[in-house]
Amino acid sequence: MDERFANRPRLRERLFTIADLIDQAVAEGCTAHQAEARAMEQVRQLGNDVLTDWAEKSEQAARGLAQQKDPTLRPYRKKNA
């Protein structure tokens, strides 16, 4: 798992957070429903992290492809007034 998530630190950290949350719920003697409620928020955040990771990598790939097609392209910068 470490190898697969080596270049995805946000996702790796979220998975460890979920694992820690499960361990903590068991140690506290939570019911399955309580543990599920705690885990659901972390799983939702994991989904957000997956989409963010995908978007960042997709944007980098698109930028690289555009630069290959037209090396004169410059990065977008907001104009200052």
C-alpha positions as CSV (number, residue, x, y, z in Angstrom):
1,M,0.0,0.0,0.0
2,D,2.8,2.4,0.8
3,E,4.3,1.8,-2.7
4,R,0.9,2.5,-4.5
5,F,0.2,5.6,-2.5
6,A,3.8,7.0,-2.3
7,N,2.9,9.8,-4.8
8,R,-0.6,10.3,-3.4
9,P,0.1,11.5,0.2
10,R,-3.3,13.0,0.7
11,L,-5.1,9.7,-0.1
12,R,-2.5,7.7,2.0
13,E,-3.0,9.9,5.0
14,R,-6.8,9.7,4.7
15,L,-6.7,5.9,4.7
16,F,-4.5,5.9,7.8
17,T,-7.0,8.3,9.4
18,I,-9.8,5.9,8.7
19,A,-7.8,2.9,10.1
20,D,-7.0,4.9,13.2
21,L,-10.7,5.8,13.6
22,I,-11.7,2.2,13.4
23,D,-9.1,1.2,16.0
24,Q,-10.2,4.0,18.3
25,A,-13.9,3.1,18.0
26,V,-13.1,-0.5,18.9
27,A,-11.0,0.6,21.9
28,E,-13.8,2.9,23.1
29,G,-16.3,0.0,22.8
30,C,-18.5,1.8,20.3
31,T,-21.4,0.0,18.7
32,A,-21.3,-0.9,15.0
33,H,-23.7,2.0,14.3
34,Q,-21.5,4.5,16.2
35,A,-18.4,3.3,14.4
36,E,-20.1,3.5,11.0
37,A,-21.3,7.0,11.7
38,R,-17.7,8.1,12.5
39,A,-16.3,6.3,9.5
40,M,-18.8,7.6,7.0
41,E,-17.5,11.2,7.2
42,Q,-13.9,10.0,6.7
43,V,-15.0,7.9,3.7
44,R,-16.8,11.0,2.2
45,Q,-13.6,13.0,2.7
46,L,-11.7,10.2,1.0
47,G,-14.0,10.5,-2.0
48,N,-13.3,14.2,-2.1
49,D,-9.5,13.6,-1.9
50,V,-9.7,11.0,-4.7
51,L,-11.5,13.5,-7.0
52,T,-9.0,16.3,-6.1
53,D,-6.1,14.0,-6.7
54,W,-7.5,13.0,-10.1
55,A,-8.3,16.6,-11.1
56,E,-4.8,17.8,-10.2
57,K,-3.1,14.9,-12.2
58,S,-5.5,15.4,-15.1
59,E,-4.8,19.2,-15.2
60,Q,-1.1,18.6,-15.2
61,A,-1.3,16.1,-18.0
62,A,-3.5,18.4,-20.1
63,R,-1.1,21.3,-19.5
64,G,1.8,19.1,-20.5
65,L,0.1,18.0,-23.7
66,A,-0.8,21.6,-24.6
67,Q,2.8,22.7,-24.1
68,Q,4.0,19.9,-26.4
69,K,1.6,20.9,-29.1
70,D,2.4,24.6,-28.7
71,P,5.7,25.4,-26.9
72,T,4.9,29.1,-27.0
73,L,2.0,28.7,-24.5
74,R,2.6,30.5,-21.2
75,P,0.9,29.6,-17.9
76,Y,-2.3,31.5,-17.2
77,R,-1.9,34.4,-14.8
78,K,-4.5,36.8,-13.6
79,K,-3.8,40.3,-14.7
80,N,-3.2,42.8,-11.9
81,A,-5.0,46.1,-12.2
